[in-house]
Structure formats: structure tokens, C-alpha cells
Amino acid sequence: MKLAAAPSDGAANEALVRLLAKAMGVAKRDVTLVSGAAARLKRLHISGDPAVLADALNHIIRDKA
């Protein structure tokens, strides 16, 4: 994903969390940055019903294809 937010003071990480939360249909508090706060590659944890999250992810992938 490309973000417009600058990578300063965690602004880009916060933008990523907001974007993923909205795209996955979960609250922002359900998306946690696990690792990669200062790196280009990030690992995130998204809490929620696995079936619902899988459907949301499949929808995102289909829209991008």
C-alpha cells in the first residue's frame, strides 16, 4: 500500500492502521502494528471473527484485481 502521510512521528503508521481498519470493517482499536514501525515492511494483527475478516480481505483482493 502507498500512503500520502509522511513517515514522521508515526503519522504513516497511524494512516495505515486507519486505512486497514476501514477496509476490513473493524474498529481502529482492532488493528495493531506488531512490528516494523520504522521499516517499509510491517506486520499487523487484526482482531475479529476470522470468517468475516477473510471475506473482507477477499473483497479487497477482488477489487484490486
VENQUICOR-V120217 format. One record per residue. N is the residue number from 1. RES is the residue in three letters. PSI is psi in whole degrees, -180 to 180 (* if undefined). Layout:
[[N	RES	PSI] [N	RES	PSI]]
This chain:
[[1	MET	145] [2	LYS	135] [3	LEU	149] [4	ALA	-20] [5	ALA	141] [6	ALA	145] [7	PRO	52] [8	SER	140] [9	ASP	28] [10	GLY	11] [11	ALA	-41] [12	ALA	-39] [13	ASN	-42] [14	GLU	-40] [15	ALA	-40] [16	LEU	-46] [17	VAL	-45] [18	ARG	-44] [19	LEU	-47] [20	LEU	-40] [21	ALA	-46] [22	LYS	-46] [23	ALA	-35] [24	MET	-8] [25	GLY	34] [26	VAL	166] [27	ALA	152] [28	LYS	-33] [29	ARG	-16] [30	ASP	-4] [31	VAL	121] [32	THR	132] [33	LEU	114] [34	VAL	-43] [35	SER	160] [36	GLY	24] [37	ALA	-35] [38	ALA	12] [39	ALA	165] [40	ARG	-36] [41	LEU	132] [42	LYS	153] [43	ARG	127] [44	LEU	154] [45	HIS	129] [46	ILE	119] [47	SER	145] [48	GLY	-177] [49	ASP	120] [50	PRO	-39] [51	ALA	-42] [52	VAL	-43] [53	LEU	-40] [54	ALA	-43] [55	ASP	-43] [56	ALA	-43] [57	LEU	-43] [58	ASN	-39] [59	HIS	-43] [60	ILE	-44] [61	ILE	-43] [62	ARG	-39] [63	ASP	-31] [64	LYS	-20] [65	ALA	*]]
